[in-house]
Amino acid sequence: MDTKLAKNYTIIFLLVLNILLFAISFFLEEKYKITKEQEDTIISYLEKENVKIYTKIPKKYLPMPKITMKKTKHDNLLLQNIFFDTNNTVTRTERFEDTIFKQDNKTLKVNNLFVHFSDLDKKQGFLYDKENCINVAERYKESLEDIYGKMYLDRATDEKEYYFISYIQKTDGYKIFNNTLNIKVYKDGEIELYFNNYSKKDVLSKKLNICSPDEAIYTFVKEIKNLIPDQEIYIRQIDLGYYLKINDENINLSFEPYYRFYIKDNSEPFYVNAYTNTFEYENIVFNTEEIF
C-alpha cells in the first residue's frame, strides 16, 4: 500500500470533515441568532412603550443546560491575609452563624452566605474619581482571584456618595449572576465589600432551548410597566447568564439561564427566566445594616 497516498487521503478527509463541522456549527449559530428585522421590531416596540434602551441587545440564544453548583466554603486564614495587616493583632468573635474578625477600623464577616468587609479608615487626600476607585477595587479583586478564580468587571457606576464597582464570574462564557464581588469606594476612601461565591459546577440536563432576546424584552417591558407604571423606563444593561433562584423548592442549588435587566435609578436587577420566558425580580433581601 502506498503510505504517502494514504496519508494524503487522510489529510483530505480531515480537511473536509473540519469544513463540514464548521458549516454545521455556523448554520446552527445562525438559527439561534436574532435577525435585523427582529431587532428593529423590538426597538420600535420599545419606542411605542416609552422605554429607552442604552445598551446592546444580545444577539445569540443558543440552547443551554441546567447546572448545579455548591456554596463555597471559605478559608478564614486566607481571607484574613487579604484584608488585614498580618503584623498586627486580629480579634475573632462568633455570633450565630457569623465569624467576625476585627483590626482597628477594619471588619471582616464570614458566614455560609457571603463575605463582607469594611475599612472605615478615612484616607487624607483620597483621589475620588472613577479611574482611581476602579484601581482600588482591582487590588481586592486580584487578591480574591488567587483563591476563587477569574473575575470580570461587570458594572462601574457613580452613585454620588460612592463609586459602585461590581465583578462577576463566568462559566462556559456565560455570567454567573450569583457569583459577584461588589465594592463601594466612598469619597473619603472608605471601603465596603460584599462577596458571594458558588463553585464546582455540574451539568444537570442536556442543552435546552431558551427564548430569544427580543421575546425576553417583550416580557420584561410588559411586566416592568405594571410594576412601575406611568414612568419612563431606561434599560441600561441586558445580559444572558446563569441565575440561582433561592427558594424552598430549589434544594439542589439548580442554576438556570436567565436574562438580567438593569434600569436607571434602580440598583437591583430584574430577571426573565430564559426557559419559561417569565418575569422575576430579586426578592432575596439580606439585612443591609449587616452587609453595607
PyMOL commands that set and color helices and strands:
alter all, ss='L'
color gray80, all
select helices_A, chain A and resi 3-31+36-48+76-83+130-148+213-227+288-291
alter helices_A, ss='H'
color red, helices_A
select strands_A, chain A and resi 51-53+67-71+91-95+98-103+106-110+115-119+152-158+162-171+174-186+191-196+198-203+233-244+254-263+270-273+278-281
alter strands_A, ss='S'
color yellow, strands_A
deselect
rebuild
show_as cartoon
